[in-house]
Amino acid sequence: MDVKTANDAVARRIAAMVERIEGMQRRNEYFYNLPVTELRGGSKVVVNGREMGMYASYSYLGLVGHPRINKAAQEAIDRYGTGTHGVRTLAGTLAIHKELEETIADFKRAEAAITYTSGYVTNLTVVSTLVGRGDYVFSDKLNHASIVDGCLMSGAKFRRFRHNDMDALERMLADTPADAAKLVVADAVFSMDGDIIDLPRMAALCKKYNAWLMLDEAHSVGVLGKTGRGIEEHFDMWGAVDIKMGTLSKTIPSVGGYVAGDKALIKFLRHASRAYIFSAALPPAQAAAANEAFKVILDEPWRIEKLNANARQFIDGLKARGFDTMQTETAIVPVLCGDDETAFALTRYAHEKGLFVLPVVSPAVPVGLARLRATVLASHEPDDIEYAMDVIAEAGRQVGLID
Ligand SMILES: *Cc1c(COP(=O)(O)O)cnc(C)c1O
């Protein structure tokens, strides 16, 4: 059936989206899916033949293109080829997968770890394997979409508590049958706001109400903690998190996701989670790149110090220029704009001046809380950051966001 002639709900859905996107493109409000044609060092890219400063990357420690990591990937291709022989459970497991899982377990100070082919899939499969009908799952309202989808897919009773509000979480936990299985799940660092989960209180509640605790460290590994080991190191609360989930696609410049935890948990997931059993193994180059990246983080601690200094400079500088950066404490720096149009106008100006930043608008964030979602990297230099802030300030004055 042809989309153009069909007039059912599917066809209407497709047409509505196409119309919305084409409208944005006509109004010059569409900044997505822009192809980068070249990397220039750790913080610059070429787009449409023009060099731009990268302020929308998740490569917080600037490890994309790191020579040691590139070399590890190249050697893995020479040794194993580009694919695997299928799923991990059957013929797909390579020595490099075992090595990577040991590296992750060690980095997260856990007994064991399991890897999957994306972070998104990791949350889907892990949440829905751990809990099901009759169980309860408690999720922060600002959790990543992959956690939300995992909760929905699980069939467990799905309770969403107000963002980082531990009193709200406690009321919900207290309201749940004592003998029911409970899972509490949250981002460690929130991907749109840059704030940090209140682990001390959350862990205490999980203990009090006998709930399992799962944290998603997509934006905290390599970012939080003196050596970049994440949320438990940040609060000096080793062992507080039962299910330590993370991705291999942000600070770790590869692709994939993982869970670290107790041996029994990992063995269970290896034999019960469907994304492990029914989806092909990580390609060797990506596994080797991820494995090397964890080592680089430990060997080059200056990157974490520099990231912290850069985040400080960026947040303080934007605040001093009159912007609202919300509750951020990390390298994810929202610049609150309010309505979508202001966010688009700010972005357009920034792009013209060579800054690669992106707007986040509804439905990704609540209506009225549209923002630039800028990120700062260890590979930025203080002068670059000053320039970026001056550009954003000039744009902010033009659209009347600051004076
Ligand atoms: C990016 C992200 C994911 C998904 O990870 P991918 O590896 O990109 O699939 C999961 N959780 C959070 C909080 C994220 O930011």
The ligand as a Gaussian input file, in Angstrom:
#p B3LYP/6-31G(d) Opt

LIG

0 1
 C       22.243000       7.678000      26.043000
 C       21.561000       7.086000      27.173000
 C       21.148000       5.751000      27.141000
 C       21.215000       4.913000      25.905000
 O       22.504000       4.548000      25.614000
 P       22.950000       4.176000      24.143000
 O       24.213000       3.454000      24.364000
 O       23.104000       5.441000      23.383000
 O       21.886000       3.298000      23.557000
 C       20.602000       5.219000      28.287000
 N       20.447000       5.971000      29.407000
 C       20.809000       7.256000      29.454000
 C       20.617000       8.019000      30.717000
 C       21.370000       7.858000      28.345000
 O       21.701000       9.143000      28.384000

